[in-house]
Amino acid sequence: MFTKQEVIYLAGGCFWGVEAFISRLKGVNATEVGYANGRDLAPTYEKVCTGKTGHAETVKVTYNPEIISLEEILENFYNIIDPYSKNRQGPDIGTQYRTGIYWQENSQRECVLKFLAKKQMESSKRVVVEARAIGNFYPAEDYHQKYLERNPQGYCHVDLNLINDEEFNHLTKKEYEITQLAMTEPPFSGKYDDFFEDGLYVDVVDGEVLFSSEDKFDSGCGWPAFSKPISDDAITKNRDFSHGATKIEVRSKKANSHLGHVFNDGPNGSKRYCINSNALRFIPENEVDDYLKKLNNEKE
């Protein structure tokens, strides 16, 4: 059973910074930068930069509405743009840098219009953020995707410090990138790949139990592999269309941590839950009872 996901498109100037900021919101499962609502059927960065194609640099945002509402996403987005500036954000000038909110479903229309109307009532200046259904969207070139994650010193007009990440302060950089930004550790690099001690594997973010060593096997894929989760209620599954292929993404249900993907090639017809080591923390068997008692006490 797949978790329902929704999509909204946000244009806020240079898409590098907007993508980096929005991707950090809890409940946002995937982001992709591209060119929206233009005339050219085969836009490229060079074409769009001329300002003649009519496209806006835009971020496609896939989110879980059970964790983050559309209004919450819009509020965060509004905080990083200048809503009164037409065809300009920061030092970037041109129609491709206009601001806009483009809905995919008609059910989102009322929320978007109501949100912008509220913002207009609160200001004496004219809000110039576009609001319309998405007409077209073309993914940008690969080197633009997750640009600031690969080039942390790259240009960014957005203040990425506006997001409060205190709940993730206990994570390492790699743990954060994987669980919150849906990145993937290199194969055979994780500490639990070639590791088969008895115990439980828990979410590195909030400690919820996810997998058991009883279901772990050596798949040879380069990542820890499990035939099943500890419970179907511990995870969610989402369709992942990134990188030109359709896969099934696995996330922890409570913390919404990106864990990895699930495939149908496990032993004896079972599944193969291919999970990043950096998304997990191991609890040895001799510590399991005490750990579960502590976990249950914290829930009460």
MIDOSE-1310 file (N, C-alpha, C; in nm, 2 decimals, decimal comma, always signed):
residues 300
mftk	+0,09/-0,12/+0,00/+0,00/+0,00/+0,00/+0,09/+0,12/+0,00; +0,06/+0,21/-0,09/+0,15/+0,33/-0,11/+0,09/+0,45/-0,03; +0,18/+0,53/+0,02/+0,13/+0,66/+0,09/+0,09/+0,76/-0,02; -0,02/+0,83/+0,01/-0,06/+0,93/-0,09/+0,04/+1,04/-0,09
qevi	+0,08/+1,08/-0,21/+0,17/+1,20/-0,22/+0,10/+1,30/-0,31; +0,14/+1,43/-0,29/+0,08/+1,54/-0,37/+0,20/+1,62/-0,43; +0,18/+1,69/-0,53/+0,28/+1,77/-0,60/+0,24/+1,91/-0,61; +0,33/+2,01/-0,58/+0,31/+2,15/-0,61/+0,44/+2,20/-0,67
ylag	+0,42/+2,30/-0,76/+0,54/+2,36/-0,83/+0,56/+2,50/-0,78; +0,69/+2,53/-0,74/+0,72/+2,66/-0,68/+0,83/+2,73/-0,76; +0,81/+2,85/-0,80/+0,91/+2,93/-0,87/+0,95/+3,05/-0,78; +1,08/+3,06/-0,75/+1,12/+3,16/-0,66/+1,26/+3,22/-0,69
gcfw	+1,28/+3,24/-0,82/+1,42/+3,29/-0,86/+1,50/+3,17/-0,89; +1,63/+3,18/-0,87/+1,73/+3,07/-0,90/+1,68/+2,95/-0,83; +1,66/+2,84/-0,91/+1,60/+2,72/-0,85/+1,70/+2,64/-0,76; +1,83/+2,67/-0,76/+1,92/+2,60/-0,68/+1,89/+2,62/-0,53
gvea	+1,87/+2,74/-0,49/+1,85/+2,77/-0,35/+1,71/+2,73/-0,30; +1,61/+2,76/-0,39/+1,47/+2,72/-0,36/+1,46/+2,57/-0,33; +1,53/+2,49/-0,42/+1,52/+2,35/-0,41/+1,59/+2,30/-0,28; +1,71/+2,36/-0,25/+1,78/+2,32/-0,13/+1,70/+2,35/+0,00
fisr	+1,63/+2,47/+0,00/+1,55/+2,50/+0,12/+1,43/+2,41/+0,13; +1,35/+2,40/+0,03/+1,22/+2,33/+0,03/+1,25/+2,18/+0,06; +1,36/+2,13/+0,01/+1,39/+1,98/+0,03/+1,41/+1,95/+0,18; +1,45/+2,05/+0,26/+1,48/+2,03/+0,40/+1,35/+2,03/+0,49
lkgv	+1,24/+2,06/+0,43/+1,11/+2,06/+0,51/+1,07/+1,92/+0,54; +1,04/+1,89/+0,66/+0,99/+1,76/+0,70/+0,86/+1,73/+0,64; +0,85/+1,62/+0,56/+0,73/+1,59/+0,49/+0,74/+1,60/+0,34; +0,85/+1,67/+0,30/+0,88/+1,68/+0,16/+0,96/+1,56/+0,12
nate	+0,91/+1,48/+0,03/+0,98/+1,35/+0,00/+1,07/+1,36/-0,12; +1,05/+1,46/-0,21/+1,13/+1,47/-0,33/+1,12/+1,60/-0,39; +1,23/+1,65/-0,45/+1,23/+1,78/-0,52/+1,31/+1,76/-0,65; +1,26/+1,83/-0,75/+1,33/+1,83/-0,89/+1,32/+1,97/-0,95
vgya	+1,43/+2,02/-1,00/+1,43/+2,15/-1,06/+1,41/+2,14/-1,21; +1,34/+2,24/-1,26/+1,31/+2,24/-1,40/+1,26/+2,37/-1,45; +1,20/+2,37/-1,57/+1,15/+2,49/-1,64/+1,00/+2,47/-1,66; +0,92/+2,57/-1,62/+0,78/+2,56/-1,62/+0,71/+2,67/-1,70
ngrd	+0,60/+2,63/-1,76/+0,50/+2,73/-1,81/+0,56/+2,82/-1,92; +0,64/+2,76/-2,01/+0,70/+2,83/-2,12/+0,65/+2,78/-2,25; +0,70/+2,84/-2,36/+0,66/+2,81/-2,49/+0,74/+2,70/-2,56; +0,87/+2,70/-2,54/+0,96/+2,61/-2,60/+0,94/+2,47/-2,55
lapt	+0,93/+2,37/-2,65/+0,90/+2,23/-2,61/+1,02/+2,16/-2,58; +1,14/+2,22/-2,59/+1,27/+2,15/-2,56/+1,36/+2,25/-2,49; +1,32/+2,31/-2,38/+1,40/+2,41/-2,31/+1,53/+2,36/-2,26; +1,63/+2,44/-2,27/+1,76/+2,41/-2,20/+1,79/+2,54/-2,12
yekv	+1,89/+2,52/-2,03/+1,93/+2,63/-1,94/+1,97/+2,75/-2,03; +2,05/+2,73/-2,14/+2,09/+2,84/-2,22/+1,98/+2,91/-2,29; +1,88/+2,83/-2,33/+1,76/+2,89/-2,40/+1,68/+2,98/-2,30; +1,66/+2,92/-2,18/+1,57/+2,98/-2,08/+1,64/+3,11/-2,03
ctgk	+1,77/+3,11/-2,02/+1,85/+3,23/-1,97/+1,83/+3,35/-2,07; +1,79/+3,33/-2,19/+1,77/+3,44/-2,29/+1,64/+3,51/-2,25; +1,56/+3,45/-2,17/+1,43/+3,51/-2,14/+1,33/+3,51/-2,25; +1,36/+3,44/-2,36/+1,27/+3,43/-2,47/+1,17/+3,31/-2,47
tgha	+1,19/+3,21/-2,39/+1,11/+3,09/-2,39/+0,99/+3,10/-2,31; +0,99/+3,20/-2,21/+0,87/+3,22/-2,13/+0,87/+3,12/-2,01; +0,97/+3,04/-1,99/+0,97/+2,95/-1,88/+1,02/+3,02/-1,75; +0,98/+2,97/-1,64/+1,02/+3,01/-1,50/+1,10/+2,90/-1,44
etvk	+1,22/+2,93/-1,38/+1,29/+2,83/-1,31/+1,21/+2,79/-1,19; +1,18/+2,66/-1,18/+1,07/+2,61/-1,09/+1,12/+2,48/-1,02; +1,07/+2,46/-0,90/+1,10/+2,34/-0,83/+0,97/+2,25/-0,82; +0,98/+2,13/-0,86/+0,87/+2,03/-0,85/+0,88/+1,97/-0,71
vtyn	+0,78/+1,99/-0,63/+0,78/+1,94/-0,49/+0,68/+1,83/-0,46; +0,73/+1,71/-0,43/+0,65/+1,60/-0,39/+0,65/+1,59/-0,24; +0,53/+1,59/-0,18/+0,52/+1,59/-0,04/+0,41/+1,50/+0,01; +0,42/+1,46/+0,14/+0,32/+1,38/+0,21/+0,23/+1,47/+0,29
peii	+0,10/+1,48/+0,24/+0,01/+1,58/+0,31/-0,03/+1,54/+0,45; +0,00/+1,41/+0,49/-0,03/+1,37/+0,62/+0,08/+1,42/+0,72; +0,19/+1,47/+0,67/+0,30/+1,52/+0,75/+0,32/+1,67/+0,74; +0,30/+1,72/+0,62/+0,31/+1,86/+0,60/+0,20/+1,91/+0,50
slee	+0,13/+2,01/+0,54/+0,02/+2,06/+0,46/+0,07/+2,15/+0,35; -0,01/+2,17/+0,25/+0,03/+2,26/+0,14/+0,04/+2,41/+0,20; -0,04/+2,45/+0,29/-0,03/+2,58/+0,35/+0,11/+2,60/+0,42; +0,15/+2,50/+0,49/+0,28/+2,50/+0,55/+0,40/+2,52/+0,45
ilen	+0,39/+2,45/+0,34/+0,49/+2,46/+0,24/+0,49/+2,60/+0,18; +0,37/+2,65/+0,15/+0,36/+2,78/+0,10/+0,41/+2,89/+0,19; +0,39/+2,87/+0,32/+0,44/+2,97/+0,42/+0,59/+2,97/+0,42; +0,65/+2,86/+0,42/+0,80/+2,85/+0,41/+0,85/+2,91/+0,28
fyni	+0,78/+2,88/+0,17/+0,83/+2,93/+0,04/+0,82/+3,08/+0,04; +0,71/+3,14/+0,10/+0,68/+3,28/+0,10/+0,79/+3,35/+0,18; +0,85/+3,29/+0,28/+0,95/+3,35/+0,36/+1,08/+3,36/+0,30; +1,10/+3,29/+0,19/+1,24/+3,30/+0,12/+1,23/+3,38/-0,01
idpy	+1,12/+3,43/-0,05/+1,11/+3,51/-0,17/+1,08/+3,65/-0,14; +1,10/+3,74/-0,23/+1,05/+3,88/-0,23/+0,92/+3,88/-0,31; +0,80/+3,87/-0,25/+0,68/+3,86/-0,32/+0,63/+3,98/-0,39; +0,70/+4,09/-0,37/+0,67/+4,22/-0,44/+0,75/+4,25/-0,56
sknr	+0,85/+4,17/-0,58/+0,94/+4,20/-0,69/+0,90/+4,12/-0,82; +0,88/+4,19/-0,93/+0,84/+4,12/-1,05/+0,96/+4,09/-1,14; +0,97/+3,96/-1,18/+1,08/+3,92/-1,27/+1,22/+3,95/-1,21; +1,23/+3,94/-1,08/+1,36/+3,95/-1,01/+1,36/+3,89/-0,87
qgpd	+1,46/+3,82/-0,84/+1,48/+3,77/-0,70/+1,63/+3,78/-0,67; +1,66/+3,85/-0,57/+1,80/+3,88/-0,54/+1,87/+3,96/-0,65; +1,99/+3,92/-0,69/+2,05/+3,99/-0,80/+2,01/+3,93/-0,94; +1,93/+3,83/-0,94/+1,89/+3,77/-1,07/+1,77/+3,84/-1,13
igtq	+1,78/+3,88/-1,25/+1,68/+3,96/-1,32/+1,64/+3,89/-1,45; +1,51/+3,88/-1,48/+1,46/+3,82/-1,60/+1,33/+3,75/-1,57; +1,25/+3,73/-1,68/+1,12/+3,66/-1,66/+1,14/+3,52/-1,61; +1,25/+3,46/-1,63/+1,27/+3,32/-1,58/+1,29/+3,32/-1,43
yrtg	+1,31/+3,44/-1,37/+1,32/+3,44/-1,22/+1,20/+3,50/-1,15; +1,09/+3,50/-1,22/+0,96/+3,54/-1,16/+0,92/+3,44/-1,06; +0,83/+3,49/-0,97/+0,78/+3,40/-0,86/+0,65/+3,34/-0,90; +0,62/+3,22/-0,86/+0,49/+3,16/-0,90/+0,46/+3,04/-0,81
iywq	+0,33/+3,01/-0,80/+0,29/+2,89/-0,73/+0,19/+2,82/-0,83; +0,23/+2,70/-0,88/+0,15/+2,63/-0,98/+0,10/+2,50/-0,93; -0,03/+2,49/-0,93/-0,09/+2,37/-0,87/-0,11/+2,26/-0,98; -0,11/+2,14/-0,93/-0,12/+2,02/-1,02/-0,27/+1,97/-1,02
ensq	-0,33/+1,98/-0,90/-0,47/+1,94/-0,88/-0,56/+2,06/-0,85; -0,68/+2,05/-0,91/-0,77/+2,16/-0,89/-0,81/+2,18/-0,74; -0,79/+2,07/-0,66/-0,82/+2,07/-0,52/-0,72/+2,16/-0,45; -0,61/+2,19/-0,51/-0,51/+2,28/-0,45/-0,53/+2,43/-0,48
recv	-0,61/+2,45/-0,58/-0,63/+2,59/-0,62/-0,68/+2,68/-0,51; -0,79/+2,64/-0,44/-0,85/+2,72/-0,34/-0,75/+2,76/-0,23; -0,66/+2,66/-0,19/-0,56/+2,68/-0,09/-0,46/+2,79/-0,13; -0,42/+2,78/-0,25/-0,32/+2,87/-0,31/-0,37/+3,01/-0,31
lkfl	-0,49/+3,02/-0,37/-0,55/+3,16/-0,39/-0,59/+3,22/-0,25; -0,64/+3,14/-0,16/-0,67/+3,19/-0,03/-0,54/+3,23/+0,04; -0,43/+3,16/+0,03/-0,31/+3,19/+0,09/-0,26/+3,33/+0,04; -0,26/+3,34/-0,09/-0,20/+3,47/-0,15/-0,30/+3,59/-0,12
akkq	-0,43/+3,56/-0,11/-0,52/+3,67/-0,08/-0,49/+3,72/+0,06; -0,47/+3,63/+0,15/-0,44/+3,66/+0,29/-0,31/+3,74/+0,30; -0,21/+3,70/+0,23/-0,08/+3,78/+0,23/-0,10/+3,92/+0,17; -0,19/+3,93/+0,07/-0,21/+4,06/+0,01/-0,28/+4,15/+0,11
mess	-0,38/+4,10/+0,18/-0,45/+4,18/+0,28/-0,36/+4,23/+0,39; -0,25/+4,16/+0,42/-0,15/+4,19/+0,52/-0,05/+4,29/+0,48; -0,05/+4,33/+0,35/+0,05/+4,42/+0,30/-0,01/+4,53/+0,22; +0,06/+4,65/+0,23/+0,02/+4,76/+0,15/+0,08/+4,76/+0,01
krvv	+0,18/+4,67/-0,01/+0,24/+4,66/-0,14/+0,18/+4,55/-0,22; +0,19/+4,55/-0,35/+0,12/+4,46/-0,44/+0,20/+4,33/-0,44; +0,13/+4,22/-0,41/+0,20/+4,08/-0,42/+0,19/+4,04/-0,57; +0,30/+4,00/-0,63/+0,31/+3,97/-0,77/+0,34/+3,83/-0,80
vear	+0,31/+3,74/-0,70/+0,34/+3,60/-0,72/+0,23/+3,54/-0,81; +0,28/+3,47/-0,92/+0,18/+3,41/-1,01/+0,11/+3,30/-0,94; -0,02/+3,27/-0,98/-0,09/+3,16/-0,92/-0,17/+3,10/-1,04; -0,14/+2,98/-1,08/-0,21/+2,92/-1,19/-0,18/+2,77/-1,19
aign	-0,26/+2,70/-1,27/-0,23/+2,55/-1,28/-0,10/+2,54/-1,36; -0,03/+2,43/-1,34/+0,09/+2,40/-1,41/+0,06/+2,37/-1,55; +0,12/+2,44/-1,65/+0,09/+2,41/-1,79/+0,19/+2,31/-1,84; +0,32/+2,32/-1,81/+0,42/+2,23/-1,85/+0,54/+2,24/-1,76
fypa	+0,61/+2,13/-1,75/+0,73/+2,13/-1,67/+0,83/+2,04/-1,73; +0,95/+2,09/-1,75/+1,06/+2,01/-1,81/+1,17/+2,00/-1,72; +1,21/+1,88/-1,67/+1,33/+1,87/-1,58/+1,45/+1,94/-1,63; +1,52/+2,01/-1,55/+1,65/+2,07/-1,59/+1,76/+1,97/-1,60
edyh	+1,87/+2,01/-1,66/+1,98/+1,92/-1,68/+2,03/+1,86/-1,55; +2,09/+1,75/-1,56/+2,13/+1,67/-1,44/+2,22/+1,75/-1,35; +2,31/+1,84/-1,40/+2,40/+1,91/-1,31/+2,33/+2,01/-1,23; +2,21/+2,05/-1,26/+2,13/+2,14/-1,18/+2,06/+2,07/-1,06
qkyl	+2,04/+1,94/-1,07/+1,97/+1,87/-0,97/+2,05/+1,86/-0,84; +1,99/+1,90/-0,73/+2,06/+1,89/-0,60/+2,20/+1,97/-0,60; +2,20/+2,08/-0,68/+2,32/+2,14/-0,71/+2,40/+2,18/-0,58; +2,33/+2,24/-0,48/+2,40/+2,29/-0,36/+2,44/+2,18/-0,27
ernp	+2,38/+2,06/-0,28/+2,43/+1,95/-0,20/+2,57/+1,90/-0,26; +2,58/+1,91/-0,39/+2,71/+1,87/-0,45/+2,81/+1,99/-0,45; +2,76/+2,11/-0,45/+2,85/+2,23/-0,45/+2,81/+2,32/-0,34; +2,84/+2,29/-0,21/+2,79/+2,36/-0,10/+2,84/+2,51/-0,10
qgyc	+2,94/+2,54/-0,17/+2,99/+2,68/-0,18/+2,93/+2,75/-0,30; +2,84/+2,69/-0,37/+2,78/+2,75/-0,49/+2,69/+2,87/-0,46; +2,66/+2,94/-0,56/+2,57/+3,06/-0,55/+2,44/+3,02/-0,50; +2,39/+3,10/-0,40/+2,25/+3,08/-0,35/+2,20/+3,22/-0,30
hvdl	+2,08/+3,26/-0,35/+2,02/+3,38/-0,30/+1,93/+3,36/-0,18; +1,91/+3,23/-0,14/+1,82/+3,20/-0,03/+1,90/+3,18/+0,10; +1,85/+3,23/+0,21/+1,91/+3,21/+0,34/+1,86/+3,07/+0,39; +1,95/+2,97/+0,38/+1,92/+2,83/+0,42/+1,91/+2,82/+0,57
nlin	+1,96/+2,92/+0,64/+1,95/+2,91/+0,79/+1,81/+2,94/+0,84; +1,72/+2,98/+0,76/+1,59/+3,01/+0,80/+1,51/+2,88/+0,85; +1,56/+2,77/+0,81/+1,50/+2,64/+0,85/+1,55/+2,60/+0,99; +1,46/+2,56/+1,08/+1,50/+2,52/+1,21/+1,53/+2,37/+1,20
deef	+1,65/+2,33/+1,21/+1,69/+2,18/+1,20/+1,73/+2,13/+1,34; +1,68/+2,19/+1,45/+1,73/+2,15/+1,58/+1,70/+2,00/+1,61; +1,59/+1,95/+1,56/+1,55/+1,81/+1,58/+1,65/+1,71/+1,51; +1,73/+1,76/+1,42/+1,83/+1,68/+1,35/+1,97/+1,70/+1,40
nhlt	+1,99/+1,78/+1,51/+2,12/+1,81/+1,55/+2,21/+1,69/+1,59; +2,14/+1,58/+1,63/+2,22/+1,46/+1,67/+2,27/+1,38/+1,55; +2,23/+1,42/+1,43/+2,27/+1,34/+1,31/+2,40/+1,39/+1,26; +2,48/+1,29/+1,20/+2,59/+1,33/+1,13/+2,55/+1,39/+0,99
kkey	+2,65/+1,45/+0,92/+2,62/+1,51/+0,79/+2,56/+1,41/+0,70; +2,62/+1,29/+0,69/+2,57/+1,18/+0,60/+2,43/+1,13/+0,64; +2,41/+1,12/+0,77/+2,28/+1,07/+0,82/+2,17/+1,17/+0,78; +2,20/+1,30/+0,80/+2,11/+1,40/+0,76/+2,08/+1,40/+0,61
eitq	+2,18/+1,39/+0,53/+2,17/+1,40/+0,38/+2,08/+1,28/+0,34; +2,10/+1,16/+0,40/+2,03/+1,04/+0,35/+1,88/+1,04/+0,40; +1,86/+1,07/+0,53/+1,73/+1,06/+0,59/+1,64/+1,18/+0,55; +1,70/+1,30/+0,53/+1,62/+1,42/+0,51/+1,63/+1,47/+0,37
lamt	+1,73/+1,44/+0,29/+1,75/+1,48/+0,16/+1,74/+1,37/+0,05; +1,71/+1,25/+0,10/+1,69/+1,13/+0,02/+1,81/+1,10/-0,07; +1,93/+1,13/-0,02/+2,05/+1,09/-0,09/+2,08/+0,94/-0,06; +2,18/+0,89/-0,13/+2,22/+0,75/-0,12/+2,37/+0,73/-0,09
eppf	+2,40/+0,65/+0,00/+2,55/+0,63/+0,03/+2,60/+0,54/-0,08; +2,73/+0,55/-0,10/+2,80/+0,46/-0,21/+2,78/+0,31/-0,17; +2,77/+0,22/-0,26/+2,76/+0,08/-0,23/+2,88/+0,03/-0,16; +2,86/-0,06/-0,07/+2,97/-0,13/+0,01/+3,04/-0,04/+0,10
sgky	+2,99/+0,08/+0,13/+3,05/+0,18/+0,22/+2,99/+0,18/+0,35; +2,87/+0,14/+0,37/+2,79/+0,15/+0,49/+2,84/+0,05/+0,60; +2,83/+0,08/+0,73/+2,88/+0,00/+0,83/+2,80/-0,13/+0,85; +2,67/-0,13/+0,80/+2,59/-0,25/+0,82/+2,58/-0,33/+0,70
ddff	+2,65/-0,30/+0,60/+2,64/-0,38/+0,47/+2,69/-0,53/+0,50; +2,81/-0,55/+0,55/+2,86/-0,68/+0,58/+2,86/-0,70/+0,73; +2,74/-0,70/+0,79/+2,73/-0,70/+0,93/+2,61/-0,79/+0,97; +2,63/-0,89/+1,05/+2,52/-0,99/+1,07/+2,50/-1,03/+1,22
edgl	+2,53/-0,94/+1,31/+2,51/-0,97/+1,45/+2,36/-0,97/+1,48; +2,32/-1,04/+1,59/+2,18/-1,04/+1,63/+2,13/-0,91/+1,70; +2,01/-0,87/+1,66/+1,96/-0,75/+1,73/+1,86/-0,68/+1,64; +1,83/-0,55/+1,67/+1,73/-0,48/+1,60/+1,80/-0,35/+1,53
yvdv	+1,73/-0,31/+1,42/+1,78/-0,19/+1,35/+1,67/-0,08/+1,37; +1,71/+0,03/+1,42/+1,61/+0,14/+1,45/+1,64/+0,26/+1,36; +1,54/+0,35/+1,35/+1,55/+0,48/+1,28/+1,66/+0,56/+1,35; +1,76/+0,61/+1,27/+1,86/+0,69/+1,33/+1,81/+0,83/+1,38
vdge	+1,69/+0,87/+1,33/+1,63/+1,00/+1,36/+1,56/+0,99/+1,49; +1,47/+0,90/+1,51/+1,38/+0,90/+1,63/+1,39/+0,77/+1,71; +1,46/+0,67/+1,66/+1,48/+0,55/+1,74/+1,37/+0,44/+1,72; +1,27/+0,47/+1,64/+1,17/+0,37/+1,62/+1,23/+0,24/+1,56
vlfs	+1,18/+0,12/+1,60/+1,23/+0,00/+1,55/+1,18/-0,03/+1,41; +1,27/-0,06/+1,32/+1,23/-0,08/+1,17/+1,26/-0,22/+1,12; +1,37/-0,28/+1,16/+1,41/-0,41/+1,10/+1,47/-0,50/+1,21; +1,46/-0,63/+1,18/+1,53/-0,73/+1,27/+1,64/-0,80/+1,20
sedk	+1,74/-0,84/+1,27/+1,85/-0,92/+1,22/+1,80/-1,05/+1,16; +1,69/-1,10/+1,21/+1,64/-1,23/+1,16/+1,60/-1,22/+1,02; +1,57/-1,10/+0,97/+1,52/-1,08/+0,83/+1,63/-1,02/+0,74; +1,75/-1,01/+0,79/+1,86/-0,95/+0,72/+1,94/-1,07/+0,64
fdsg	+1,98/-1,04/+0,52/+2,05/-1,13/+0,44/+2,15/-1,06/+0,35; +2,25/-1,14/+0,30/+2,35/-1,09/+0,22/+2,31/-1,09/+0,07; +2,27/-0,98/+0,02/+2,22/-0,97/-0,12/+2,33/-0,95/-0,22; +2,45/-0,90/-0,17/+2,56/-0,87/-0,26/+2,54/-0,73/-0,33
cgwp	+2,43/-0,66/-0,29/+2,40/-0,53/-0,37/+2,49/-0,42/-0,32; +2,55/-0,43/-0,20/+2,63/-0,32/-0,15/+2,56/-0,24/-0,04; +2,44/-0,27/+0,00/+2,37/-0,21/+0,10/+2,30/-0,31/+0,19; +2,27/-0,28/+0,32/+2,20/-0,38/+0,40/+2,07/-0,42/+0,34
afsk	+2,04/-0,55/+0,34/+1,92/-0,60/+0,28/+1,83/-0,68/+0,38; +1,70/-0,65/+0,38/+1,61/-0,72/+0,46/+1,49/-0,78/+0,38; +1,44/-0,89/+0,42/+1,33/-0,95/+0,35/+1,20/-0,88/+0,38; +1,19/-0,82/+0,50/+1,07/-0,75/+0,54/+1,10/-0,66/+0,66
pisd	+1,01/-0,56/+0,68/+1,03/-0,47/+0,80/+0,98/-0,54/+0,92; +1,01/-0,48/+1,04/+0,96/-0,54/+1,17/+0,81/-0,55/+1,17; +0,75/-0,45/+1,10/+0,60/-0,44/+1,09/+0,57/-0,35/+0,97; +0,46/-0,39/+0,90/+0,42/-0,30/+0,78/+0,38/-0,16/+0,83
dait	+0,35/-0,15/+0,96/+0,31/-0,02/+1,01/+0,43/+0,07/+1,04; +0,55/+0,01/+1,03/+0,67/+0,09/+1,07/+0,72/+0,17/+0,95; +0,67/+0,14/+0,83/+0,73/+0,21/+0,71/+0,61/+0,26/+0,62; +0,65/+0,34/+0,52/+0,56/+0,38/+0,42/+0,63/+0,36/+0,28
knrd	+0,56/+0,34/+0,18/+0,61/+0,32/+0,05/+0,56/+0,43/-0,05; +0,65/+0,48/-0,13/+0,62/+0,59/-0,22/+0,68/+0,56/-0,36; +0,60/+0,59/-0,46/+0,66/+0,58/-0,60/+0,76/+0,69/-0,62; +0,88/+0,65/-0,66/+0,99/+0,73/-0,68/+1,03/+0,74/-0,83
fshg	+1,01/+0,86/-0,89/+1,03/+0,87/-1,04/+1,16/+0,94/-1,07; +1,25/+0,96/-0,97/+1,37/+1,03/-1,00/+1,47/+0,95/-1,08; +1,56/+1,02/-1,14/+1,67/+0,95/-1,22/+1,62/+0,87/-1,34; +1,50/+0,91/-1,39/+1,45/+0,84/-1,51/+1,40/+0,70/-1,49
atki	+1,38/+0,66/-1,37/+1,33/+0,52/-1,35/+1,23/+0,52/-1,24; +1,13/+0,43/-1,25/+1,03/+0,42/-1,14/+1,07/+0,31/-1,04; +1,09/+0,36/-0,91/+1,13/+0,27/-0,80/+1,03/+0,29/-0,69; +1,04/+0,20/-0,59/+0,95/+0,22/-0,47/+1,04/+0,26/-0,36
evrs	+1,02/+0,38/-0,31/+1,10/+0,44/-0,20/+1,04/+0,39/-0,07; +1,13/+0,36/+0,03/+1,09/+0,32/+0,16/+1,12/+0,43/+0,26; +1,03/+0,47/+0,34/+1,05/+0,57/+0,45/+0,99/+0,52/+0,58; +1,05/+0,57/+0,69/+1,00/+0,53/+0,82/+0,87/+0,61/+0,83
kkan	+0,77/+0,55/+0,89/+0,63/+0,61/+0,90/+0,63/+0,72/+1,00; +0,69/+0,71/+1,11/+0,68/+0,81/+1,22/+0,76/+0,94/+1,19; +0,89/+0,92/+1,16/+0,98/+1,03/+1,14/+0,99/+1,07/+0,99; +0,93/+0,99/+0,90/+0,94/+1,02/+0,76/+1,08/+1,02/+0,70
shlg	+1,17/+0,94/+0,76/+1,31/+0,93/+0,72/+1,32/+0,85/+0,59; +1,39/+0,90/+0,49/+1,42/+0,83/+0,37/+1,52/+0,71/+0,42; +1,48/+0,59/+0,38/+1,56/+0,47/+0,42/+1,63/+0,41/+0,30; +1,56/+0,39/+0,19/+1,61/+0,33/+0,07/+1,50/+0,29/-0,02
hvfn	+1,51/+0,17/-0,08/+1,41/+0,13/-0,18/+1,38/-0,02/-0,16; +1,27/-0,07/-0,21/+1,23/-0,21/-0,20/+1,22/-0,27/-0,34; +1,27/-0,39/-0,36/+1,27/-0,46/-0,48/+1,20/-0,60/-0,47; +1,17/-0,66/-0,58/+1,10/-0,79/-0,57/+1,20/-0,91/-0,59
dgpn	+1,33/-0,89/-0,57/+1,42/-1,00/-0,60/+1,49/-1,06/-0,47; +1,42/-1,06/-0,36/+1,47/-1,12/-0,24/+1,47/-1,28/-0,25; +1,53/-1,34/-0,15/+1,54/-1,49/-0,15/+1,40/-1,56/-0,14; +1,38/-1,67/-0,21/+1,26/-1,75/-0,21/+1,13/-1,66/-0,24
gskr	+1,15/-1,57/-0,33/+1,03/-1,49/-0,37/+1,00/-1,38/-0,28; +1,08/-1,35/-0,18/+1,05/-1,24/-0,08/+1,10/-1,11/-0,14; +1,07/-1,00/-0,07/+1,12/-0,87/-0,11/+1,26/-0,85/-0,07; +1,32/-0,74/-0,13/+1,46/-0,70/-0,08/+1,45/-0,55/-0,05
ycin	+1,44/-0,53/+0,08/+1,45/-0,39/+0,13/+1,59/-0,35/+0,14; +1,63/-0,26/+0,04/+1,77/-0,22/+0,03/+1,78/-0,09/+0,10; +1,85/-0,09/+0,21/+1,84/+0,02/+0,31/+1,98/+0,09/+0,33; +1,99/+0,22/+0,34/+2,12/+0,28/+0,37/+2,16/+0,26/+0,51
snal	+2,28/+0,23/+0,54/+2,33/+0,21/+0,67/+2,32/+0,34/+0,75; +2,34/+0,45/+0,69/+2,33/+0,58/+0,76/+2,19/+0,62/+0,81; +2,09/+0,54/+0,76/+1,95/+0,57/+0,81/+1,92/+0,48/+0,93; +2,01/+0,39/+0,97/+1,99/+0,30/+1,08/+2,08/+0,31/+1,20
rfip	+2,03/+0,26/+1,31/+2,12/+0,24/+1,43/+2,09/+0,10/+1,48; +2,20/+0,03/+1,51/+2,19/-0,11/+1,55/+2,18/-0,12/+1,71; +2,09/-0,20/+1,75/+2,07/-0,23/+1,90/+2,10/-0,38/+1,92; +2,22/-0,41/+1,98/+2,26/-0,55/+2,00/+2,15/-0,63/+2,08
enev	+2,14/-0,76/+2,06/+2,04/-0,84/+2,12/+2,04/-0,83/+2,27; +2,15/-0,83/+2,33/+2,16/-0,82/+2,48/+2,11/-0,68/+2,54; +2,09/-0,59/+2,45/+2,04/-0,46/+2,49/+1,89/-0,43/+2,45; +1,84/-0,52/+2,37/+1,70/-0,50/+2,31/+1,60/-0,48/+2,42
ddyl	+1,59/-0,57/+2,52/+1,48/-0,55/+2,62/+1,49/-0,42/+2,69; +1,60/-0,38/+2,73/+1,61/-0,25/+2,80/+1,58/-0,13/+2,70; +1,62/-0,15/+2,58/+1,59/-0,04/+2,48/+1,44/-0,03/+2,46; +1,37/-0,14/+2,44/+1,23/-0,14/+2,42/+1,15/-0,08/+2,54
kkln	+1,20/-0,12/+2,66/+1,13/-0,06/+2,78/+1,15/+0,09/+2,78; +1,27/+0,14/+2,75/+1,29/+0,28/+2,75/+1,21/+0,35/+2,64; +1,20/+0,29/+2,52/+1,12/+0,34/+2,41/+0,97/+0,35/+2,45; +0,92/+0,25/+2,51/+0,78/+0,25/+2,55/+0,75/+0,35/+2,66
neke	+0,85/+0,37/+2,75/+0,83/+0,47/+2,86/+0,83/+0,61/+2,80; +0,91/+0,63/+2,70/+0,91/+0,77/+2,64/+0,78/+0,80/+2,57; +0,71/+0,69/+2,52/+0,58/+0,71/+2,45/+0,47/+0,74/+2,55; +0,48/+0,70/+2,67/+0,37/+0,72/+2,77/+0,37/+0,86/+2,82
